[in-house]
Amino acid sequence: MKSAGQGPAKCQEPGSGWSGCSLQKISEIMGISEGTSKSQLARARNILKKLVESQA
């Protein structure tokens, strides 16, 4: 399994991890189902949201 910062160059923008990749492509690269990639992305977004809110 690859971490968010290790996606292929064509799926990355500077500093944005998997930006630009479809859930299907992410799941293929990481070897997980689309549902798993979707739920992990949602969890990561919630964690980031909480971190940003705690800094405000």
PDB file of N, CA, C and O in Angstrom:
ATOM      1  N   MET A   1       0.839  -1.173   0.000  1.00  0.00           N
ATOM      2  CA  MET A   1       0.000   0.000   0.000  1.00  0.00           C
ATOM      3  C   MET A   1       0.888   1.241   0.000  1.00  0.00           C
ATOM      4  O   MET A   1       1.885   1.297   0.720  1.00  0.00           O
ATOM      5  N   LYS A   2       0.525   2.226  -0.804  1.00  0.00           N
ATOM      6  CA  LYS A   2       1.287   3.463  -0.866  1.00  0.00           C
ATOM      7  C   LYS A   2       0.612   4.532  -0.016  1.00  0.00           C
ATOM      8  O   LYS A   2      -0.611   4.533   0.132  1.00  0.00           O
ATOM      9  N   SER A   3       1.400   5.436   0.537  1.00  0.00           N
ATOM     10  CA  SER A   3       0.823   6.541   1.284  1.00  0.00           C
ATOM     11  C   SER A   3       0.398   7.634   0.316  1.00  0.00           C
ATOM     12  O   SER A   3       0.762   7.610  -0.860  1.00  0.00           O
ATOM     13  N   ALA A   4      -0.366   8.582   0.812  1.00  0.00           N
ATOM     14  CA  ALA A   4      -0.941   9.620  -0.042  1.00  0.00           C
ATOM     15  C   ALA A   4       0.100  10.396  -0.832  1.00  0.00           C
ATOM     16  O   ALA A   4      -0.175  10.803  -1.961  1.00  0.00           O
ATOM     17  N   GLY A   5       1.264  10.612  -0.285  1.00  0.00           N
ATOM     18  CA  GLY A   5       2.287  11.381  -0.973  1.00  0.00           C
ATOM     19  C   GLY A   5       3.091  10.596  -1.981  1.00  0.00           C
ATOM     20  O   GLY A   5       4.024  11.140  -2.572  1.00  0.00           O
ATOM     21  N   GLN A   6       2.764   9.335  -2.199  1.00  0.00           N
ATOM     22  CA  GLN A   6       3.558   8.499  -3.080  1.00  0.00           C
ATOM     23  C   GLN A   6       2.821   8.111  -4.354  1.00  0.00           C
ATOM     24  O   GLN A   6       3.175   7.116  -4.987  1.00  0.00           O
ATOM     25  N   GLY A   7       1.834   8.853  -4.732  1.00  0.00           N
ATOM     26  CA  GLY A   7       1.089   8.533  -5.947  1.00  0.00           C
ATOM     27  C   GLY A   7       1.919   8.801  -7.182  1.00  0.00           C
ATOM     28  O   GLY A   7       2.966   9.444  -7.102  1.00  0.00           O
ATOM     29  N   PRO A   8       1.463   8.316  -8.321  1.00  0.00           N
ATOM     30  CA  PRO A   8       2.197   8.530  -9.562  1.00  0.00           C
ATOM     31  C   PRO A   8       2.208  10.001  -9.949  1.00  0.00           C
ATOM     32  O   PRO A   8       1.279  10.738  -9.619  1.00  0.00           O
ATOM     33  N   ALA A   9       3.243  10.429 -10.642  1.00  0.00           N
ATOM     34  CA  ALA A   9       3.407  11.838 -10.997  1.00  0.00           C
ATOM     35  C   ALA A   9       2.212  12.384 -11.758  1.00  0.00           C
ATOM     36  O   ALA A   9       1.837  13.538 -11.550  1.00  0.00           O
ATOM     37  N   LYS A  10       1.599  11.591 -12.636  1.00  0.00           N
ATOM     38  CA  LYS A  10       0.487  12.106 -13.421  1.00  0.00           C
ATOM     39  C   LYS A  10      -0.750  12.377 -12.576  1.00  0.00           C
ATOM     40  O   LYS A  10      -1.664  13.064 -13.033  1.00  0.00           O
ATOM     41  N   CYS A  11      -0.801  11.860 -11.372  1.00  0.00           N
ATOM     42  CA  CYS A  11      -1.936  12.087 -10.485  1.00  0.00           C
ATOM     43  C   CYS A  11      -1.645  13.145  -9.432  1.00  0.00           C
ATOM     44  O   CYS A  11      -2.495  13.439  -8.592  1.00  0.00           O
ATOM     45  N   GLN A  12      -0.465  13.708  -9.474  1.00  0.00           N
ATOM     46  CA  GLN A  12      -0.088  14.647  -8.427  1.00  0.00           C
ATOM     47  C   GLN A  12       0.076  16.063  -8.956  1.00  0.00           C
ATOM     48  O   GLN A  12       0.495  16.291 -10.091  1.00  0.00           O
ATOM     49  N   GLU A  13      -0.267  16.985  -8.101  1.00  0.00           N
ATOM     50  CA  GLU A  13       0.067  18.384  -8.282  1.00  0.00           C
ATOM     51  C   GLU A  13       0.957  18.705  -7.092  1.00  0.00           C
ATOM     52  O   GLU A  13       0.838  18.059  -6.051  1.00  0.00           O
ATOM     53  N   PRO A  14       1.840  19.679  -7.216  1.00  0.00           N
ATOM     54  CA  PRO A  14       2.738  19.971  -6.094  1.00  0.00           C
ATOM     55  C   PRO A  14       1.984  20.175  -4.781  1.00  0.00           C
ATOM     56  O   PRO A  14       1.102  21.027  -4.679  1.00  0.00           O
ATOM     57  N   GLY A  15       2.345  19.385  -3.795  1.00  0.00           N
ATOM     58  CA  GLY A  15       1.775  19.530  -2.464  1.00  0.00           C
ATOM     59  C   GLY A  15       0.367  19.003  -2.284  1.00  0.00           C
ATOM     60  O   GLY A  15      -0.230  19.220  -1.230  1.00  0.00           O
ATOM     61  N   SER A  16      -0.189  18.318  -3.274  1.00  0.00           N
ATOM     62  CA  SER A  16      -1.587  17.919  -3.140  1.00  0.00           C
ATOM     63  C   SER A  16      -1.821  16.413  -3.145  1.00  0.00           C
ATOM     64  O   SER A  16      -2.972  15.980  -3.189  1.00  0.00           O
ATOM     65  N   GLY A  17      -0.779  15.612  -3.101  1.00  0.00           N
ATOM     66  CA  GLY A  17      -0.966  14.164  -3.006  1.00  0.00           C
ATOM     67  C   GLY A  17      -1.632  13.560  -4.217  1.00  0.00           C
ATOM     68  O   GLY A  17      -1.056  13.568  -5.305  1.00  0.00           O
ATOM     69  N   TRP A  18      -2.839  13.033  -4.055  1.00  0.00           N
ATOM     70  CA  TRP A  18      -3.529  12.297  -5.115  1.00  0.00           C
ATOM     71  C   TRP A  18      -4.448  13.178  -5.953  1.00  0.00           C
ATOM     72  O   TRP A  18      -5.256  12.652  -6.718  1.00  0.00           O
ATOM     73  N   SER A  19      -4.353  14.469  -5.838  1.00  0.00           N
ATOM     74  CA  SER A  19      -5.234  15.366  -6.586  1.00  0.00           C
ATOM     75  C   SER A  19      -5.194  15.058  -8.072  1.00  0.00           C
ATOM     76  O   SER A  19      -4.123  14.880  -8.652  1.00  0.00           O
ATOM     77  N   GLY A  20      -6.359  14.995  -8.680  1.00  0.00           N
ATOM     78  CA  GLY A  20      -6.438  14.731 -10.104  1.00  0.00           C
ATOM     79  C   GLY A  20      -6.630  13.270 -10.455  1.00  0.00           C
ATOM     80  O   GLY A  20      -6.857  12.947 -11.621  1.00  0.00           O
ATOM     81  N   CYS A  21      -6.544  12.382  -9.484  1.00  0.00           N
ATOM     82  CA  CYS A  21      -6.750  10.952  -9.734  1.00  0.00           C
ATOM     83  C   CYS A  21      -8.188  10.575  -9.397  1.00  0.00           C
ATOM     84  O   CYS A  21      -8.766  11.088  -8.438  1.00  0.00           O
ATOM     85  N   SER A  22      -8.749   9.686 -10.184  1.00  0.00           N
ATOM     86  CA  SER A  22     -10.076   9.162  -9.875  1.00  0.00           C
ATOM     87  C   SER A  22      -9.962   8.149  -8.737  1.00  0.00           C
ATOM     88  O   SER A  22      -8.886   7.617  -8.464  1.00  0.00           O
ATOM     89  N   LEU A  23     -11.085   7.896  -8.087  1.00  0.00           N
ATOM     90  CA  LEU A  23     -11.090   6.865  -7.046  1.00  0.00           C
ATOM     91  C   LEU A  23     -10.695   5.517  -7.629  1.00  0.00           C
ATOM     92  O   LEU A  23     -10.026   4.721  -6.970  1.00  0.00           O
ATOM     93  N   GLN A  24     -11.107   5.264  -8.858  1.00  0.00           N
ATOM     94  CA  GLN A  24     -10.749   4.002  -9.516  1.00  0.00           C
ATOM     95  C   GLN A  24      -9.236   3.889  -9.669  1.00  0.00           C
ATOM     96  O   GLN A  24      -8.661   2.841  -9.375  1.00  0.00           O
ATOM     97  N   LYS A  25      -8.584   4.961 -10.129  1.00  0.00           N
ATOM     98  CA  LYS A  25      -7.134   4.943 -10.332  1.00  0.00           C
ATOM     99  C   LYS A  25      -6.404   4.793  -8.994  1.00  0.00           C
ATOM    100  O   LYS A  25      -5.447   4.026  -8.886  1.00  0.00           O
ATOM    101  N   ILE A  26      -6.860   5.526  -7.982  1.00  0.00           N
ATOM    102  CA  ILE A  26      -6.247   5.428  -6.656  1.00  0.00           C
ATOM    103  C   ILE A  26      -6.362   4.001  -6.129  1.00  0.00           C
ATOM    104  O   ILE A  26      -5.398   3.448  -5.599  1.00  0.00           O
ATOM    105  N   SER A  27      -7.552   3.404  -6.278  1.00  0.00           N
ATOM    106  CA  SER A  27      -7.744   2.045  -5.767  1.00  0.00           C
ATOM    107  C   SER A  27      -6.881   1.036  -6.517  1.00  0.00           C
ATOM    108  O   SER A  27      -6.382   0.085  -5.915  1.00  0.00           O
ATOM    109  N   GLU A  28      -6.700   1.229  -7.823  1.00  0.00           N
ATOM    110  CA  GLU A  28      -5.818   0.345  -8.595  1.00  0.00           C
ATOM    111  C   GLU A  28      -4.376   0.451  -8.109  1.00  0.00           C
ATOM    112  O   GLU A  28      -3.710  -0.563  -7.903  1.00  0.00           O
ATOM    113  N   ILE A  29      -3.901   1.669  -7.927  1.00  0.00           N
ATOM    114  CA  ILE A  29      -2.519   1.910  -7.509  1.00  0.00           C
ATOM    115  C   ILE A  29      -2.259   1.337  -6.118  1.00  0.00           C
ATOM    116  O   ILE A  29      -1.217   0.731  -5.872  1.00  0.00           O
ATOM    117  N   MET A  30      -3.222   1.537  -5.208  1.00  0.00           N
ATOM    118  CA  MET A  30      -3.037   1.107  -3.824  1.00  0.00           C
ATOM    119  C   MET A  30      -3.425  -0.346  -3.593  1.00  0.00           C
ATOM    120  O   MET A  30      -3.134  -0.901  -2.533  1.00  0.00           O
ATOM    121  N   GLY A  31      -4.078  -0.968  -4.567  1.00  0.00           N
ATOM    122  CA  GLY A  31      -4.481  -2.355  -4.417  1.00  0.00           C
ATOM    123  C   GLY A  31      -5.641  -2.547  -3.454  1.00  0.00           C
ATOM    124  O   GLY A  31      -5.702  -3.545  -2.737  1.00  0.00           O
ATOM    125  N   ILE A  32      -6.570  -1.582  -3.440  1.00  0.00           N
ATOM    126  CA  ILE A  32      -7.743  -1.644  -2.568  1.00  0.00           C
ATOM    127  C   ILE A  32      -8.991  -1.406  -3.411  1.00  0.00           C
ATOM    128  O   ILE A  32      -8.889  -1.017  -4.575  1.00  0.00           O
ATOM    129  N   SER A  33     -10.166  -1.637  -2.830  1.00  0.00           N
ATOM    130  CA  SER A  33     -11.408  -1.415  -3.569  1.00  0.00           C
ATOM    131  C   SER A  33     -11.709   0.085  -3.656  1.00  0.00           C
ATOM    132  O   SER A  33     -11.182   0.882  -2.880  1.00  0.00           O
ATOM    133  N   GLU A  34     -12.571   0.453  -4.619  1.00  0.00           N
ATOM    134  CA  GLU A  34     -12.970   1.855  -4.739  1.00  0.00           C
ATOM    135  C   GLU A  34     -13.674   2.330  -3.478  1.00  0.00           C
ATOM    136  O   GLU A  34     -13.477   3.466  -3.048  1.00  0.00           O
ATOM    137  N   GLY A  35     -14.496   1.469  -2.881  1.00  0.00           N
ATOM    138  CA  GLY A  35     -15.197   1.828  -1.650  1.00  0.00           C
ATOM    139  C   GLY A  35     -14.236   2.138  -0.517  1.00  0.00           C
ATOM    140  O   GLY A  35     -14.445   3.080   0.248  1.00  0.00           O
ATOM    141  N   THR A  36     -13.181   1.342  -0.412  1.00  0.00           N
ATOM    142  CA  THR A  36     -12.173   1.576   0.622  1.00  0.00           C
ATOM    143  C   THR A  36     -11.437   2.881   0.373  1.00  0.00           C
ATOM    144  O   THR A  36     -11.201   3.645   1.309  1.00  0.00           O
ATOM    145  N   SER A  37     -11.070   3.148  -0.881  1.00  0.00           N
ATOM    146  CA  SER A  37     -10.369   4.399  -1.173  1.00  0.00           C
ATOM    147  C   SER A  37     -11.275   5.594  -0.894  1.00  0.00           C
ATOM    148  O   SER A  37     -10.808   6.627  -0.415  1.00  0.00           O
ATOM    149  N   LYS A  38     -12.561   5.459  -1.189  1.00  0.00           N
ATOM    150  CA  LYS A  38     -13.512   6.545  -0.932  1.00  0.00           C
ATOM    151  C   LYS A  38     -13.657   6.805   0.566  1.00  0.00           C
ATOM    152  O   LYS A  38     -13.665   7.957   0.999  1.00  0.00           O
ATOM    153  N   SER A  39     -13.772   5.735   1.360  1.00  0.00           N
ATOM    154  CA  SER A  39     -13.929   5.918   2.802  1.00  0.00           C
ATOM    155  C   SER A  39     -12.651   6.455   3.439  1.00  0.00           C
ATOM    156  O   SER A  39     -12.718   7.270   4.358  1.00  0.00           O
ATOM    157  N   GLN A  40     -11.484   6.007   2.962  1.00  0.00           N
ATOM    158  CA  GLN A  40     -10.225   6.528   3.499  1.00  0.00           C
ATOM    159  C   GLN A  40     -10.052   8.004   3.153  1.00  0.00           C
ATOM    160  O   GLN A  40      -9.545   8.776   3.967  1.00  0.00           O
ATOM    161  N   LEU A  41     -10.467   8.397   1.960  1.00  0.00           N
ATOM    162  CA  LEU A  41     -10.400   9.801   1.567  1.00  0.00           C
ATOM    163  C   LEU A  41     -11.324  10.644   2.441  1.00  0.00           C
ATOM    164  O   LEU A  41     -10.947  11.735   2.870  1.00  0.00           O
ATOM    165  N   ALA A  42     -12.529  10.147   2.706  1.00  0.00           N
ATOM    166  CA  ALA A  42     -13.468  10.868   3.565  1.00  0.00           C
ATOM    167  C   ALA A  42     -12.905  11.020   4.978  1.00  0.00           C
ATOM    168  O   ALA A  42     -13.018  12.087   5.582  1.00  0.00           O
ATOM    169  N   ARG A  43     -12.301   9.958   5.502  1.00  0.00           N
ATOM    170  CA  ARG A  43     -11.687  10.041   6.837  1.00  0.00           C
ATOM    171  C   ARG A  43     -10.565  11.071   6.866  1.00  0.00           C
ATOM    172  O   ARG A  43     -10.463  11.864   7.801  1.00  0.00           O
ATOM    173  N   ALA A  44      -9.731  11.054   5.841  1.00  0.00           N
ATOM    174  CA  ALA A  44      -8.615  12.007   5.778  1.00  0.00           C
ATOM    175  C   ALA A  44      -9.129  13.439   5.717  1.00  0.00           C
ATOM    176  O   ALA A  44      -8.582  14.323   6.376  1.00  0.00           O
ATOM    177  N   ARG A  45     -10.178  13.672   4.931  1.00  0.00           N
ATOM    178  CA  ARG A  45     -10.759  15.018   4.850  1.00  0.00           C
ATOM    179  C   ARG A  45     -11.302  15.462   6.199  1.00  0.00           C
ATOM    180  O   ARG A  45     -11.127  16.617   6.589  1.00  0.00           O
ATOM    181  N   ASN A  46     -11.961  14.553   6.918  1.00  0.00           N
ATOM    182  CA  ASN A  46     -12.488  14.891   8.243  1.00  0.00           C
ATOM    183  C   ASN A  46     -11.369  15.219   9.222  1.00  0.00           C
ATOM    184  O   ASN A  46     -11.494  16.152  10.015  1.00  0.00           O
ATOM    185  N   ILE A  47     -10.286  14.471   9.175  1.00  0.00           N
ATOM    186  CA  ILE A  47      -9.140  14.744  10.046  1.00  0.00           C
ATOM    187  C   ILE A  47      -8.565  16.124   9.743  1.00  0.00           C
ATOM    188  O   ILE A  47      -8.294  16.904  10.655  1.00  0.00           O
ATOM    189  N   LEU A  48      -8.380  16.421   8.455  1.00  0.00           N
ATOM    190  CA  LEU A  48      -7.854  17.732   8.073  1.00  0.00           C
ATOM    191  C   LEU A  48      -8.794  18.850   8.488  1.00  0.00           C
ATOM    192  O   LEU A  48      -8.345  19.894   8.962  1.00  0.00           O
ATOM    193  N   LYS A  49     -10.092  18.644   8.316  1.00  0.00           N
ATOM    194  CA  LYS A  49     -11.081  19.653   8.703  1.00  0.00           C
ATOM    195  C   LYS A  49     -10.985  19.948  10.193  1.00  0.00           C
ATOM    196  O   LYS A  49     -10.997  21.109  10.600  1.00  0.00           O
ATOM    197  N   LYS A  50     -10.891  18.894  11.012  1.00  0.00           N
ATOM    198  CA  LYS A  50     -10.783  19.078  12.456  1.00  0.00           C
ATOM    199  C   LYS A  50      -9.493  19.804  12.830  1.00  0.00           C
ATOM    200  O   LYS A  50      -9.495  20.650  13.724  1.00  0.00           O
ATOM    201  N   LEU A  51      -8.398  19.480  12.152  1.00  0.00           N
ATOM    202  CA  LEU A  51      -7.133  20.166  12.424  1.00  0.00           C
ATOM    203  C   LEU A  51      -7.223  21.647  12.093  1.00  0.00           C
ATOM    204  O   LEU A  51      -6.749  22.489  12.856  1.00  0.00           O
ATOM    205  N   VAL A  52      -7.827  21.963  10.962  1.00  0.00           N
ATOM    206  CA  VAL A  52      -7.976  23.364  10.556  1.00  0.00           C
ATOM    207  C   VAL A  52      -8.878  24.101  11.538  1.00  0.00           C
ATOM    208  O   VAL A  52      -8.573  25.222  11.944  1.00  0.00           O
ATOM    209  N   GLU A  53      -9.990  23.471  11.922  1.00  0.00           N
ATOM    210  CA  GLU A  53     -10.909  24.101  12.869  1.00  0.00           C
ATOM    211  C   GLU A  53     -10.259  24.331  14.226  1.00  0.00           C
ATOM    212  O   GLU A  53     -10.551  25.329  14.884  1.00  0.00           O
ATOM    213  N   SER A  54      -9.391  23.434  14.653  1.00  0.00           N
ATOM    214  CA  SER A  54      -8.742  23.591  15.954  1.00  0.00           C
ATOM    215  C   SER A  54      -7.698  24.708  15.939  1.00  0.00           C
ATOM    216  O   SER A  54      -7.324  25.226  16.991  1.00  0.00           O
ATOM    217  N   GLN A  55      -7.235  25.074  14.757  1.00  0.00           N
ATOM    218  CA  GLN A  55      -6.251  26.154  14.629  1.00  0.00           C
ATOM    219  C   GLN A  55      -6.913  27.528  14.566  1.00  0.00           C
ATOM    220  O   GLN A  55      -6.239  28.545  14.733  1.00  0.00           O
ATOM    221  N   ALA A  56      -8.212  27.571  14.328  1.00  0.00           N
ATOM    222  CA  ALA A  56      -8.930  28.846  14.164  1.00  0.00           C
ATOM    223  C   ALA A  56      -9.207  29.513  15.483  1.00  0.00           C
ATOM    224  O   ALA A  56      -9.802  30.591  15.516  1.00  0.00           O
TER     225      ALA A  56
END
